[in-house]
Amino acid sequence: MIAHPGVMAIPKAGSTEHVKQNAAALEIALSANELALMDNAWPAPKGKTALDMV
């Protein structure tokens, strides 16, 4: 997840509206429990690997 050091998200923006939606996502605040649930659902890879698009 992008909350981890050294990890960066590269969002796709196919339109101006999509850029605005991506920027608005910065306003979302997730609880520690929500972050843990997502970390468990989508664990980081153990080594270098191609990642699936989700």
mmCIF entry with sequence, helices, sheets and N, C-alpha, C, O atoms, coordinates in Angstrom:
data_MODEL
# 
_entry.id   MODEL 
# 
_entity.id                         1 
_entity.type                       polymer 
_entity.pdbx_number_of_molecules   1 
# 
_entity_poly.entity_id                      1 
_entity_poly.type                           'polypeptide(L)' 
_entity_poly.nstd_linkage                   no 
_entity_poly.nstd_monomer                   no 
_entity_poly.pdbx_seq_one_letter_code       MIAHPGVMAIPKAGSTEHVKQNAAALEIALSANELALMDNAWPAPKGKTALDMV 
_entity_poly.pdbx_seq_one_letter_code_can   MIAHPGVMAIPKAGSTEHVKQNAAALEIALSANELALMDNAWPAPKGKTALDMV 
_entity_poly.pdbx_strand_id                 A 
# 
loop_
_entity_poly_seq.entity_id 
_entity_poly_seq.num 
_entity_poly_seq.mon_id 
_entity_poly_seq.hetero 
1 1  MET n 
1 2  ILE n 
1 3  ALA n 
1 4  HIS n 
1 5  PRO n 
1 6  GLY n 
1 7  VAL n 
1 8  MET n 
1 9  ALA n 
1 10 ILE n 
1 11 PRO n 
1 12 LYS n 
1 13 ALA n 
1 14 GLY n 
1 15 SER n 
1 16 THR n 
1 17 GLU n 
1 18 HIS n 
1 19 VAL n 
1 20 LYS n 
1 21 GLN n 
1 22 ASN n 
1 23 ALA n 
1 24 ALA n 
1 25 ALA n 
1 26 LEU n 
1 27 GLU n 
1 28 ILE n 
1 29 ALA n 
1 30 LEU n 
1 31 SER n 
1 32 ALA n 
1 33 ASN n 
1 34 GLU n 
1 35 LEU n 
1 36 ALA n 
1 37 LEU n 
1 38 MET n 
1 39 ASP n 
1 40 ASN n 
1 41 ALA n 
1 42 TRP n 
1 43 PRO n 
1 44 ALA n 
1 45 PRO n 
1 46 LYS n 
1 47 GLY n 
1 48 LYS n 
1 49 THR n 
1 50 ALA n 
1 51 LEU n 
1 52 ASP n 
1 53 MET n 
1 54 VAL n 
# 
_struct_asym.id          A 
_struct_asym.entity_id   1 
# 
loop_
_struct_conf.conf_type_id 
_struct_conf.id 
_struct_conf.pdbx_PDB_helix_id 
_struct_conf.beg_label_comp_id 
_struct_conf.beg_label_asym_id 
_struct_conf.beg_label_seq_id 
_struct_conf.pdbx_beg_PDB_ins_code 
_struct_conf.end_label_comp_id 
_struct_conf.end_label_asym_id 
_struct_conf.end_label_seq_id 
_struct_conf.pdbx_end_PDB_ins_code 
_struct_conf.beg_auth_comp_id 
_struct_conf.beg_auth_asym_id 
_struct_conf.beg_auth_seq_id 
_struct_conf.end_auth_comp_id 
_struct_conf.end_auth_asym_id 
_struct_conf.end_auth_seq_id 
_struct_conf.pdbx_PDB_helix_class 
_struct_conf.details 
_struct_conf.pdbx_PDB_helix_length 
HELX_P HELX_P1 AA1 THR A 16 ? ALA A 24 ? THR A 16 ALA A 24 1 ? 9  
HELX_P HELX_P2 AA2 ALA A 25 ? GLU A 27 ? ALA A 25 GLU A 27 5 ? 3  
HELX_P HELX_P3 AA3 ALA A 32 ? ALA A 41 ? ALA A 32 ALA A 41 1 ? 10 
# 
_struct_conf_type.id          HELX_P 
_struct_conf_type.criteria    ? 
_struct_conf_type.reference   ? 
# 
loop_
_atom_site.group_PDB 
_atom_site.id 
_atom_site.type_symbol 
_atom_site.label_atom_id 
_atom_site.label_alt_id 
_atom_site.label_comp_id 
_atom_site.label_asym_id 
_atom_site.label_entity_id 
_atom_site.label_seq_id 
_atom_site.pdbx_PDB_ins_code 
_atom_site.Cartn_x 
_atom_site.Cartn_y 
_atom_site.Cartn_z 
_atom_site.occupancy 
_atom_site.B_iso_or_equiv 
_atom_site.pdbx_formal_charge 
_atom_site.auth_seq_id 
_atom_site.auth_comp_id 
_atom_site.auth_asym_id 
_atom_site.auth_atom_id 
_atom_site.pdbx_PDB_model_num 
ATOM 1   N N  . MET A 1 1  ? 0.833   -1.178  0.000   1.00 0.00 ? 1  MET A N  1 
ATOM 2   C CA . MET A 1 1  ? 0.000   0.000   0.000   1.00 0.00 ? 1  MET A CA 1 
ATOM 3   C C  . MET A 1 1  ? 0.878   1.240   0.000   1.00 0.00 ? 1  MET A C  1 
ATOM 4   O O  . MET A 1 1  ? 2.041   1.191   0.398   1.00 0.00 ? 1  MET A O  1 
ATOM 5   N N  . ILE A 1 2  ? 0.316   2.340   -0.444  1.00 0.00 ? 2  ILE A N  1 
ATOM 6   C CA . ILE A 1 2  ? 1.115   3.555   -0.550  1.00 0.00 ? 2  ILE A CA 1 
ATOM 7   C C  . ILE A 1 2  ? 1.492   4.147   0.792   1.00 0.00 ? 2  ILE A C  1 
ATOM 8   O O  . ILE A 1 2  ? 2.289   5.083   0.849   1.00 0.00 ? 2  ILE A O  1 
ATOM 9   N N  . ALA A 1 3  ? 0.938   3.623   1.871   1.00 0.00 ? 3  ALA A N  1 
ATOM 10  C CA . ALA A 1 3  ? 1.305   4.113   3.201   1.00 0.00 ? 3  ALA A CA 1 
ATOM 11  C C  . ALA A 1 3  ? 2.653   3.556   3.649   1.00 0.00 ? 3  ALA A C  1 
ATOM 12  O O  . ALA A 1 3  ? 3.205   4.001   4.656   1.00 0.00 ? 3  ALA A O  1 
ATOM 13  N N  . HIS A 1 4  ? 3.180   2.595   2.915   1.00 0.00 ? 4  HIS A N  1 
ATOM 14  C CA . HIS A 1 4  ? 4.448   1.982   3.282   1.00 0.00 ? 4  HIS A CA 1 
ATOM 15  C C  . HIS A 1 4  ? 5.614   2.746   2.652   1.00 0.00 ? 4  HIS A C  1 
ATOM 16  O O  . HIS A 1 4  ? 5.504   3.203   1.514   1.00 0.00 ? 4  HIS A O  1 
ATOM 17  N N  . PRO A 1 5  ? 6.718   2.890   3.367   1.00 0.00 ? 5  PRO A N  1 
ATOM 18  C CA . PRO A 1 5  ? 7.882   3.590   2.815   1.00 0.00 ? 5  PRO A CA 1 
ATOM 19  C C  . PRO A 1 5  ? 8.375   2.913   1.539   1.00 0.00 ? 5  PRO A C  1 
ATOM 20  O O  . PRO A 1 5  ? 8.411   1.685   1.462   1.00 0.00 ? 5  PRO A O  1 
ATOM 21  N N  . GLY A 1 6  ? 8.747   3.694   0.559   1.00 0.00 ? 6  GLY A N  1 
ATOM 22  C CA . GLY A 1 6  ? 9.295   3.164   -0.678  1.00 0.00 ? 6  GLY A CA 1 
ATOM 23  C C  . GLY A 1 6  ? 8.259   2.633   -1.647  1.00 0.00 ? 6  GLY A C  1 
ATOM 24  O O  . GLY A 1 6  ? 8.623   2.039   -2.662  1.00 0.00 ? 6  GLY A O  1 
ATOM 25  N N  . VAL A 1 7  ? 6.977   2.829   -1.367  1.00 0.00 ? 7  VAL A N  1 
ATOM 26  C CA . VAL A 1 7  ? 5.910   2.346   -2.247  1.00 0.00 ? 7  VAL A CA 1 
ATOM 27  C C  . VAL A 1 7  ? 5.185   3.552   -2.823  1.00 0.00 ? 7  VAL A C  1 
ATOM 28  O O  . VAL A 1 7  ? 4.830   4.480   -2.096  1.00 0.00 ? 7  VAL A O  1 
ATOM 29  N N  . MET A 1 8  ? 4.969   3.533   -4.135  1.00 0.00 ? 8  MET A N  1 
ATOM 30  C CA . MET A 1 8  ? 4.302   4.652   -4.788  1.00 0.00 ? 8  MET A CA 1 
ATOM 31  C C  . MET A 1 8  ? 3.207   4.127   -5.704  1.00 0.00 ? 8  MET A C  1 
ATOM 32  O O  . MET A 1 8  ? 3.422   3.173   -6.452  1.00 0.00 ? 8  MET A O  1 
ATOM 33  N N  . ALA A 1 9  ? 2.041   4.745   -5.648  1.00 0.00 ? 9  ALA A N  1 
ATOM 34  C CA . ALA A 1 9  ? 0.946   4.393   -6.547  1.00 0.00 ? 9  ALA A CA 1 
ATOM 35  C C  . ALA A 1 9  ? 1.068   5.220   -7.823  1.00 0.00 ? 9  ALA A C  1 
ATOM 36  O O  . ALA A 1 9  ? 1.427   6.397   -7.782  1.00 0.00 ? 9  ALA A O  1 
ATOM 37  N N  . ILE A 1 10 ? 0.765   4.591   -8.950  1.00 0.00 ? 10 ILE A N  1 
ATOM 38  C CA . ILE A 1 10 ? 0.743   5.294   -10.225 1.00 0.00 ? 10 ILE A CA 1 
ATOM 39  C C  . ILE A 1 10 ? -0.675  5.156   -10.772 1.00 0.00 ? 10 ILE A C  1 
ATOM 40  O O  . ILE A 1 10 ? -0.969  4.205   -11.496 1.00 0.00 ? 10 ILE A O  1 
ATOM 41  N N  . PRO A 1 11 ? -1.558  6.102   -10.431 1.00 0.00 ? 11 PRO A N  1 
ATOM 42  C CA . PRO A 1 11 ? -2.944  5.988   -10.877 1.00 0.00 ? 11 PRO A CA 1 
ATOM 43  C C  . PRO A 1 11 ? -3.086  6.315   -12.356 1.00 0.00 ? 11 PRO A C  1 
ATOM 44  O O  . PRO A 1 11 ? -2.363  7.152   -12.897 1.00 0.00 ? 11 PRO A O  1 
ATOM 45  N N  . LYS A 1 12 ? -4.023  5.643   -12.992 1.00 0.00 ? 12 LYS A N  1 
ATOM 46  C CA . LYS A 1 12 ? -4.324  5.929   -14.389 1.00 0.00 ? 12 LYS A CA 1 
ATOM 47  C C  . LYS A 1 12 ? -5.316  7.084   -14.426 1.00 0.00 ? 12 LYS A C  1 
ATOM 48  O O  . LYS A 1 12 ? -6.273  7.110   -13.652 1.00 0.00 ? 12 LYS A O  1 
ATOM 49  N N  . ALA A 1 13 ? -5.096  8.020   -15.308 1.00 0.00 ? 13 ALA A N  1 
ATOM 50  C CA . ALA A 1 13 ? -6.017  9.139   -15.478 1.00 0.00 ? 13 ALA A CA 1 
ATOM 51  C C  . ALA A 1 13 ? -6.272  9.325   -16.968 1.00 0.00 ? 13 ALA A C  1 
ATOM 52  O O  . ALA A 1 13 ? -5.443  9.881   -17.688 1.00 0.00 ? 13 ALA A O  1 
ATOM 53  N N  . GLY A 1 14 ? -7.419  8.857   -17.414 1.00 0.00 ? 14 GLY A N  1 
ATOM 54  C CA . GLY A 1 14 ? -7.755  8.942   -18.834 1.00 0.00 ? 14 GLY A CA 1 
ATOM 55  C C  . GLY A 1 14 ? -8.543  10.184  -19.198 1.00 0.00 ? 14 GLY A C  1 
ATOM 56  O O  . GLY A 1 14 ? -8.845  10.409  -20.370 1.00 0.00 ? 14 GLY A O  1 
ATOM 57  N N  . SER A 1 15 ? -8.880  10.998  -18.200 1.00 0.00 ? 15 SER A N  1 
ATOM 58  C CA . SER A 1 15 ? -9.651  12.214  -18.457 1.00 0.00 ? 15 SER A CA 1 
ATOM 59  C C  . SER A 1 15 ? -9.394  13.216  -17.332 1.00 0.00 ? 15 SER A C  1 
ATOM 60  O O  . SER A 1 15 ? -8.848  12.871  -16.285 1.00 0.00 ? 15 SER A O  1 
ATOM 61  N N  . THR A 1 16 ? -9.798  14.453  -17.573 1.00 0.00 ? 16 THR A N  1 
ATOM 62  C CA . THR A 1 16 ? -9.670  15.479  -16.538 1.00 0.00 ? 16 THR A CA 1 
ATOM 63  C C  . THR A 1 16 ? -10.476 15.093  -15.309 1.00 0.00 ? 16 THR A C  1 
ATOM 64  O O  . THR A 1 16 ? -10.022 15.287  -14.181 1.00 0.00 ? 16 THR A O  1 
ATOM 65  N N  . GLU A 1 17 ? -11.664 14.549  -15.517 1.00 0.00 ? 17 GLU A N  1 
ATOM 66  C CA . GLU A 1 17 ? -12.511 14.130  -14.396 1.00 0.00 ? 17 GLU A CA 1 
ATOM 67  C C  . GLU A 1 17 ? -11.812 13.050  -13.572 1.00 0.00 ? 17 GLU A C  1 
ATOM 68  O O  . GLU A 1 17 ? -11.896 13.058  -12.344 1.00 0.00 ? 17 GLU A O  1 
ATOM 69  N N  . HIS A 1 18 ? -11.129 12.130  -14.232 1.00 0.00 ? 18 HIS A N  1 
ATOM 70  C CA . HIS A 1 18 ? -10.423 11.063  -13.524 1.00 0.00 ? 18 HIS A CA 1 
ATOM 71  C C  . HIS A 1 18 ? -9.269  11.638  -12.697 1.00 0.00 ? 18 HIS A C  1 
ATOM 72  O O  . HIS A 1 18 ? -9.007  11.163  -11.593 1.00 0.00 ? 18 HIS A O  1 
ATOM 73  N N  . VAL A 1 19 ? -8.581  12.652  -13.218 1.00 0.00 ? 19 VAL A N  1 
ATOM 74  C CA . VAL A 1 19 ? -7.519  13.321  -12.461 1.00 0.00 ? 19 VAL A CA 1 
ATOM 75  C C  . VAL A 1 19 ? -8.104  13.935  -11.193 1.00 0.00 ? 19 VAL A C  1 
ATOM 76  O O  . VAL A 1 19 ? -7.514  13.830  -10.118 1.00 0.00 ? 19 VAL A O  1 
ATOM 77  N N  . LYS A 1 20 ? -9.271  14.579  -11.323 1.00 0.00 ? 20 LYS A N  1 
ATOM 78  C CA . LYS A 1 20 ? -9.933  15.185  -10.163 1.00 0.00 ? 20 LYS A CA 1 
ATOM 79  C C  . LYS A 1 20 ? -10.326 14.119  -9.141  1.00 0.00 ? 20 LYS A C  1 
ATOM 80  O O  . LYS A 1 20 ? -10.184 14.331  -7.937  1.00 0.00 ? 20 LYS A O  1 
ATOM 81  N N  . GLN A 1 21 ? -10.817 12.976  -9.616  1.00 0.00 ? 21 GLN A N  1 
ATOM 82  C CA . GLN A 1 21 ? -11.185 11.883  -8.706  1.00 0.00 ? 21 GLN A CA 1 
ATOM 83  C C  . GLN A 1 21 ? -9.954  11.355  -7.978  1.00 0.00 ? 21 GLN A C  1 
ATOM 84  O O  . GLN A 1 21 ? -10.005 11.096  -6.776  1.00 0.00 ? 21 GLN A O  1 
ATOM 85  N N  . ASN A 1 22 ? -8.849  11.195  -8.704  1.00 0.00 ? 22 ASN A N  1 
ATOM 86  C CA . ASN A 1 22 ? -7.611  10.722  -8.075  1.00 0.00 ? 22 ASN A CA 1 
ATOM 87  C C  . ASN A 1 22 ? -7.145  11.705  -7.003  1.00 0.00 ? 22 ASN A C  1 
ATOM 88  O O  . ASN A 1 22 ? -6.723  11.289  -5.925  1.00 0.00 ? 22 ASN A O  1 
ATOM 89  N N  . ALA A 1 23 ? -7.216  13.004  -7.290  1.00 0.00 ? 23 ALA A N  1 
ATOM 90  C CA . ALA A 1 23 ? -6.803  14.017  -6.321  1.00 0.00 ? 23 ALA A CA 1 
ATOM 91  C C  . ALA A 1 23 ? -7.718  14.000  -5.102  1.00 0.00 ? 23 ALA A C  1 
ATOM 92  O O  . ALA A 1 23 ? -7.248  14.170  -3.977  1.00 0.00 ? 23 ALA A O  1 
ATOM 93  N N  . ALA A 1 24 ? -9.016  13.797  -5.310  1.00 0.00 ? 24 ALA A N  1 
ATOM 94  C CA . ALA A 1 24 ? -9.971  13.758  -4.198  1.00 0.00 ? 24 ALA A CA 1 
ATOM 95  C C  . ALA A 1 24 ? -9.704  12.572  -3.278  1.00 0.00 ? 24 ALA A C  1 
ATOM 96  O O  . ALA A 1 24 ? -10.035 12.619  -2.094  1.00 0.00 ? 24 ALA A O  1 
ATOM 97  N N  . ALA A 1 25 ? -9.112  11.514  -3.811  1.00 0.00 ? 25 ALA A N  1 
ATOM 98  C CA . ALA A 1 25 ? -8.816  10.332  -2.998  1.00 0.00 ? 25 ALA A CA 1 
ATOM 99  C C  . ALA A 1 25 ? -7.824  10.647  -1.882  1.00 0.00 ? 25 ALA A C  1 
ATOM 100 O O  . ALA A 1 25 ? -7.750  9.913   -0.896  1.00 0.00 ? 25 ALA A O  1 
ATOM 101 N N  . LEU A 1 26 ? -7.066  11.725  -2.025  1.00 0.00 ? 26 LEU A N  1 
ATOM 102 C CA . LEU A 1 26 ? -6.121  12.118  -0.974  1.00 0.00 ? 26 LEU A CA 1 
ATOM 103 C C  . LEU A 1 26 ? -6.833  12.534  0.306   1.00 0.00 ? 26 LEU A C  1 
ATOM 104 O O  . LEU A 1 26 ? -6.225  12.563  1.376   1.00 0.00 ? 26 LEU A O  1 
ATOM 105 N N  . GLU A 1 27 ? -8.113  12.853  0.199   1.00 0.00 ? 27 GLU A N  1 
ATOM 106 C CA . GLU A 1 27 ? -8.895  13.292  1.356   1.00 0.00 ? 27 GLU A CA 1 
ATOM 107 C C  . GLU A 1 27 ? -9.437  12.117  2.174   1.00 0.00 ? 27 GLU A C  1 
ATOM 108 O O  . GLU A 1 27 ? -9.970  12.319  3.265   1.00 0.00 ? 27 GLU A O  1 
ATOM 109 N N  . ILE A 1 28 ? -9.307  10.906  1.662   1.00 0.00 ? 28 ILE A N  1 
ATOM 110 C CA . ILE A 1 28 ? -9.828  9.723   2.353   1.00 0.00 ? 28 ILE A CA 1 
ATOM 111 C C  . ILE A 1 28 ? -8.903  9.367   3.510   1.00 0.00 ? 28 ILE A C  1 
ATOM 112 O O  . ILE A 1 28 ? -7.691  9.247   3.332   1.00 0.00 ? 28 ILE A O  1 
ATOM 113 N N  . ALA A 1 29 ? -9.477  9.200   4.685   1.00 0.00 ? 29 ALA A N  1 
ATOM 114 C CA . ALA A 1 29 ? -8.710  8.778   5.864   1.00 0.00 ? 29 ALA A CA 1 
ATOM 115 C C  . ALA A 1 29 ? -9.190  7.388   6.279   1.00 0.00 ? 29 ALA A C  1 
ATOM 116 O O  . ALA A 1 29 ? -10.373 7.193   6.557   1.00 0.00 ? 29 ALA A O  1 
ATOM 117 N N  . LEU A 1 30 ? -8.283  6.440   6.317   1.00 0.00 ? 30 LEU A N  1 
ATOM 118 C CA . LEU A 1 30 ? -8.611  5.069   6.704   1.00 0.00 ? 30 LEU A CA 1 
ATOM 119 C C  . LEU A 1 30 ? -8.115  4.802   8.118   1.00 0.00 ? 30 LEU A C  1 
ATOM 120 O O  . LEU A 1 30 ? -7.055  5.279   8.523   1.00 0.00 ? 30 LEU A O  1 
ATOM 121 N N  . SER A 1 31 ? -8.898  4.034   8.855   1.00 0.00 ? 31 SER A N  1 
ATOM 122 C CA . SER A 1 31 ? -8.505  3.678   10.222  1.00 0.00 ? 31 SER A CA 1 
ATOM 123 C C  . SER A 1 31 ? -7.397  2.625   10.174  1.00 0.00 ? 31 SER A C  1 
ATOM 124 O O  . SER A 1 31 ? -7.161  2.009   9.136   1.00 0.00 ? 31 SER A O  1 
ATOM 125 N N  . ALA A 1 32 ? -6.734  2.430   11.288  1.00 0.00 ? 32 ALA A N  1 
ATOM 126 C CA . ALA A 1 32 ? -5.696  1.398   11.382  1.00 0.00 ? 32 ALA A CA 1 
ATOM 127 C C  . ALA A 1 32 ? -6.286  0.029   11.083  1.00 0.00 ? 32 ALA A C  1 
ATOM 128 O O  . ALA A 1 32 ? -5.634  -0.799  10.446  1.00 0.00 ? 32 ALA A O  1 
ATOM 129 N N  . ASN A 1 33 ? -7.514  -0.222  11.534  1.00 0.00 ? 33 ASN A N  1 
ATOM 130 C CA . ASN A 1 33 ? -8.171  -1.501  11.274  1.00 0.00 ? 33 ASN A CA 1 
ATOM 131 C C  . ASN A 1 33 ? -8.442  -1.680  9.779   1.00 0.00 ? 33 ASN A C  1 
ATOM 132 O O  . ASN A 1 33 ? -8.226  -2.766  9.241   1.00 0.00 ? 33 ASN A O  1 
ATOM 133 N N  . GLU A 1 34 ? -8.909  -0.635  9.106   1.00 0.00 ? 34 GLU A N  1 
ATOM 134 C CA . GLU A 1 34 ? -9.165  -0.721  7.666   1.00 0.00 ? 34 GLU A CA 1 
ATOM 135 C C  . GLU A 1 34 ? -7.873  -0.983  6.898   1.00 0.00 ? 34 GLU A C  1 
ATOM 136 O O  . GLU A 1 34 ? -7.855  -1.785  5.965   1.00 0.00 ? 34 GLU A O  1 
ATOM 137 N N  . LEU A 1 35 ? -6.794  -0.310  7.288   1.00 0.00 ? 35 LEU A N  1 
ATOM 138 C CA . LEU A 1 35 ? -5.503  -0.531  6.637   1.00 0.00 ? 35 LEU A CA 1 
ATOM 139 C C  . LEU A 1 35 ? -5.015  -1.959  6.853   1.00 0.00 ? 35 LEU A C  1 
ATOM 140 O O  . LEU A 1 35 ? -4.480  -2.575  5.931   1.00 0.00 ? 35 LEU A O  1 
ATOM 141 N N  . ALA A 1 36 ? -5.194  -2.490  8.061   1.00 0.00 ? 36 ALA A N  1 
ATOM 142 C CA . ALA A 1 36 ? -4.785  -3.866  8.357   1.00 0.00 ? 36 ALA A CA 1 
ATOM 143 C C  . ALA A 1 36 ? -5.598  -4.854  7.534   1.00 0.00 ? 36 ALA A C  1 
ATOM 144 O O  . ALA A 1 36 ? -5.052  -5.835  7.028   1.00 0.00 ? 36 ALA A O  1 
ATOM 145 N N  . LEU A 1 37 ? -6.896  -4.608  7.393   1.00 0.00 ? 37 LEU A N  1 
ATOM 146 C CA . LEU A 1 37 ? -7.741  -5.487  6.578   1.00 0.00 ? 37 LEU A CA 1 
ATOM 147 C C  . LEU A 1 37 ? -7.260  -5.515  5.130   1.00 0.00 ? 37 LEU A C  1 
ATOM 148 O O  . LEU A 1 37 ? -7.219  -6.577  4.509   1.00 0.00 ? 37 LEU A O  1 
ATOM 149 N N  . MET A 1 38 ? -6.899  -4.360  4.592   1.00 0.00 ? 38 MET A N  1 
ATOM 150 C CA . MET A 1 38 ? -6.411  -4.316  3.209   1.00 0.00 ? 38 MET A CA 1 
ATOM 151 C C  . MET A 1 38 ? -5.035  -4.957  3.090   1.00 0.00 ? 38 MET A C  1 
ATOM 152 O O  . MET A 1 38 ? -4.763  -5.641  2.103   1.00 0.00 ? 38 MET A O  1 
ATOM 153 N N  . ASP A 1 39 ? -4.162  -4.752  4.073   1.00 0.00 ? 39 ASP A N  1 
ATOM 154 C CA . ASP A 1 39 ? -2.848  -5.403  4.049   1.00 0.00 ? 39 ASP A CA 1 
ATOM 155 C C  . ASP A 1 39 ? -2.993  -6.920  4.051   1.00 0.00 ? 39 ASP A C  1 
ATOM 156 O O  . ASP A 1 39 ? -2.234  -7.620  3.381   1.00 0.00 ? 39 ASP A O  1 
ATOM 157 N N  . ASN A 1 40 ? -3.970  -7.429  4.806   1.00 0.00 ? 40 ASN A N  1 
ATOM 158 C CA . ASN A 1 40 ? -4.201  -8.874  4.848   1.00 0.00 ? 40 ASN A CA 1 
ATOM 159 C C  . ASN A 1 40 ? -4.822  -9.379  3.557   1.00 0.00 ? 40 ASN A C  1 
ATOM 160 O O  . ASN A 1 40 ? -4.504  -10.482 3.112   1.00 0.00 ? 40 ASN A O  1 
ATOM 161 N N  . ALA A 1 41 ? -5.698  -8.594  2.948   1.00 0.00 ? 41 ALA A N  1 
ATOM 162 C CA . ALA A 1 41 ? -6.358  -9.004  1.706   1.00 0.00 ? 41 ALA A CA 1 
ATOM 163 C C  . ALA A 1 41 ? -5.397  -8.977  0.523   1.00 0.00 ? 41 ALA A C  1 
ATOM 164 O O  . ALA A 1 41 ? -5.475  -9.831  -0.361  1.00 0.00 ? 41 ALA A O  1 
ATOM 165 N N  . TRP A 1 42 ? -4.491  -8.001  0.501   1.00 0.00 ? 42 TRP A N  1 
ATOM 166 C CA . TRP A 1 42 ? -3.540  -7.845  -0.597  1.00 0.00 ? 42 TRP A CA 1 
ATOM 167 C C  . TRP A 1 42 ? -2.140  -7.696  -0.034  1.00 0.00 ? 42 TRP A C  1 
ATOM 168 O O  . TRP A 1 42 ? -1.611  -6.585  0.003   1.00 0.00 ? 42 TRP A O  1 
ATOM 169 N N  . PRO A 1 43 ? -1.520  -8.798  0.411   1.00 0.00 ? 43 PRO A N  1 
ATOM 170 C CA . PRO A 1 43 ? -0.180  -8.703  1.004   1.00 0.00 ? 43 PRO A CA 1 
ATOM 171 C C  . PRO A 1 43 ? 0.867   -8.291  -0.038  1.00 0.00 ? 43 PRO A C  1 
ATOM 172 O O  . PRO A 1 43 ? 0.727   -8.565  -1.230  1.00 0.00 ? 43 PRO A O  1 
ATOM 173 N N  . ALA A 1 44 ? 1.898   -7.637  0.441   1.00 0.00 ? 44 ALA A N  1 
ATOM 174 C CA . ALA A 1 44 ? 2.997   -7.234  -0.437  1.00 0.00 ? 44 ALA A CA 1 
ATOM 175 C C  . ALA A 1 44 ? 3.735   -8.479  -0.921  1.00 0.00 ? 44 ALA A C  1 
ATOM 176 O O  . ALA A 1 44 ? 3.818   -9.464  -0.189  1.00 0.00 ? 44 ALA A O  1 
ATOM 177 N N  . PRO A 1 45 ? 4.272   -8.453  -2.140  1.00 0.00 ? 45 PRO A N  1 
ATOM 178 C CA . PRO A 1 45 ? 5.031   -9.601  -2.635  1.00 0.00 ? 45 PRO A CA 1 
ATOM 179 C C  . PRO A 1 45 ? 6.302   -9.799  -1.814  1.00 0.00 ? 45 PRO A C  1 
ATOM 180 O O  . PRO A 1 45 ? 6.835   -8.848  -1.242  1.00 0.00 ? 45 PRO A O  1 
ATOM 181 N N  . LYS A 1 46 ? 6.781   -11.032 -1.762  1.00 0.00 ? 46 LYS A N  1 
ATOM 182 C CA . LYS A 1 46 ? 7.987   -11.363 -0.994  1.00 0.00 ? 46 LYS A CA 1 
ATOM 183 C C  . LYS A 1 46 ? 9.259   -10.943 -1.723  1.00 0.00 ? 46 LYS A C  1 
ATOM 184 O O  . LYS A 1 46 ? 10.301  -10.752 -1.096  1.00 0.00 ? 46 LYS A O  1 
ATOM 185 N N  . GLY A 1 47 ? 9.179   -10.801 -3.025  1.00 0.00 ? 47 GLY A N  1 
ATOM 186 C CA . GLY A 1 47 ? 10.341  -10.409 -3.812  1.00 0.00 ? 47 GLY A CA 1 
ATOM 187 C C  . GLY A 1 47 ? 9.884   -9.730  -5.082  1.00 0.00 ? 47 GLY A C  1 
ATOM 188 O O  . GLY A 1 47 ? 8.705   -9.404  -5.227  1.00 0.00 ? 47 GLY A O  1 
ATOM 189 N N  . LYS A 1 48 ? 10.802  -9.513  -6.000  1.00 0.00 ? 48 LYS A N  1 
ATOM 190 C CA . LYS A 1 48 ? 10.453  -8.867  -7.257  1.00 0.00 ? 48 LYS A CA 1 
ATOM 191 C C  . LYS A 1 48 ? 9.517   -9.768  -8.050  1.00 0.00 ? 48 LYS A C  1 
ATOM 192 O O  . LYS A 1 48 ? 9.791   -10.950 -8.257  1.00 0.00 ? 48 LYS A O  1 
ATOM 193 N N  . THR A 1 49 ? 8.413   -9.187  -8.486  1.00 0.00 ? 49 THR A N  1 
ATOM 194 C CA . THR A 1 49 ? 7.440   -9.937  -9.270  1.00 0.00 ? 49 THR A CA 1 
ATOM 195 C C  . THR A 1 49 ? 6.556   -8.965  -10.034 1.00 0.00 ? 49 THR A C  1 
ATOM 196 O O  . THR A 1 49 ? 6.351   -7.832  -9.598  1.00 0.00 ? 49 THR A O  1 
ATOM 197 N N  . ALA A 1 50 ? 6.040   -9.399  -11.159 1.00 0.00 ? 50 ALA A N  1 
ATOM 198 C CA . ALA A 1 50 ? 5.071   -8.580  -11.889 1.00 0.00 ? 50 ALA A CA 1 
ATOM 199 C C  . ALA A 1 50 ? 3.761   -8.622  -11.115 1.00 0.00 ? 50 ALA A C  1 
ATOM 200 O O  . ALA A 1 50 ? 3.314   -9.694  -10.706 1.00 0.00 ? 50 ALA A O  1 
ATOM 201 N N  . LEU A 1 51 ? 3.149   -7.475  -10.915 1.00 0.00 ? 51 LEU A N  1 
ATOM 202 C CA . LEU A 1 51 ? 1.914   -7.412  -10.145 1.00 0.00 ? 51 LEU A CA 1 
ATOM 203 C C  . LEU A 1 51 ? 0.700   -7.426  -11.062 1.00 0.00 ? 51 LEU A C  1 
ATOM 204 O O  . LEU A 1 51 ? 0.718   -6.830  -12.139 1.00 0.00 ? 51 LEU A O  1 
ATOM 205 N N  . ASP A 1 52 ? -0.353  -8.108  -10.630 1.00 0.00 ? 52 ASP A N  1 
ATOM 206 C CA . ASP A 1 52 ? -1.607  -8.128  -11.369 1.00 0.00 ? 52 ASP A CA 1 
ATOM 207 C C  . ASP A 1 52 ? -2.292  -6.779  -11.243 1.00 0.00 ? 52 ASP A C  1 
ATOM 208 O O  . ASP A 1 52 ? -2.157  -6.098  -10.226 1.00 0.00 ? 52 ASP A O  1 
ATOM 209 N N  . MET A 1 53 ? -3.025  -6.397  -12.276 1.00 0.00 ? 53 MET A N  1 
ATOM 210 C CA . MET A 1 53 ? -3.850  -5.193  -12.206 1.00 0.00 ? 53 MET A CA 1 
ATOM 211 C C  . MET A 1 53 ? -5.100  -5.550  -11.421 1.00 0.00 ? 53 MET A C  1 
ATOM 212 O O  . MET A 1 53 ? -5.719  -6.582  -11.682 1.00 0.00 ? 53 MET A O  1 
ATOM 213 N N  . VAL A 1 54 ? -5.481  -4.712  -10.464 1.00 0.00 ? 54 VAL A N  1 
ATOM 214 C CA . VAL A 1 54 ? -6.658  -4.976  -9.635  1.00 0.00 ? 54 VAL A CA 1 
ATOM 215 C C  . VAL A 1 54 ? -7.744  -4.005  -9.996  1.00 0.00 ? 54 VAL A C  1 
ATOM 216 O O  . VAL A 1 54 ? -8.829  -4.049  -9.417  1.00 0.00 ? 54 VAL A O  1 
# 
